Amino acid sequence: MSTARLILATRNAHKVTELRAILADAGLDFELVGADAYPEIPDVRETGVTFAENALLKAHTLASATGLPAVADDSGLSVDVLGGAPGIFSARWAGTHGDDRANLELLLAQLGDIEEPHRGAHFACAAALALPDGTERVVEGRLTGTLRHAPAGSGGFGYDPILQPLGETRTCAEMPAEEKNAISHRGEAFRALAPVIKELLN
């Protein structure tokens, strides 16, 4: 019997690697493929106003286009003094989608005068599962910390080099992948989604 295929609704290679590791650790025995396996399917416009809406939008689009179960996440950084921004705009904060360096530099410039006690922030993630029949589930995770004044570390991606989780002396980008996954917003959300995937797909 062939292994069931589950699509990760992302073309971000970092995310595919990270989610594959998280779901494998959760004991899911599925063939996990990124959206790159289906180049004919156009990228989904993220028109939702919450992480959950965008995650469901991506998962449903992939599930209906391929006839296979799809999982998707939408995640970002919410900064306390910015009222929760960049939030759903995290990946395009500097104007161009996915320009991690520009996004990070703009955010640091905006927070230049903000002192340590007020540099609180958290990563948020909504993880969604959608089946071709329209069934859907969504769960959320978060990782709370403070923002450094300068990037540190070469691991991870996005805003990882400036978020230092509470109780940590390192940024997310300075932590080994396994350690980061164990506490990350994405790890928390997908670990919570794993039993739901098992229940609905078995």
PyMOL commands that set and color helices and strands:
alter all, ss='L'
color gray80, all
select helices_A, chain A and resi 13-25+35-37+51-66+80-82+87-92+100-110+116-118+172-174+177-183+185-201
alter helices_A, ss='H'
color red, helices_A
select strands_A, chain A and resi 5-8+31-34+70-79+120-130+136-147+163-165
alter strands_A, ss='S'
color yellow, strands_A
deselect
rebuild
show_as cartoon
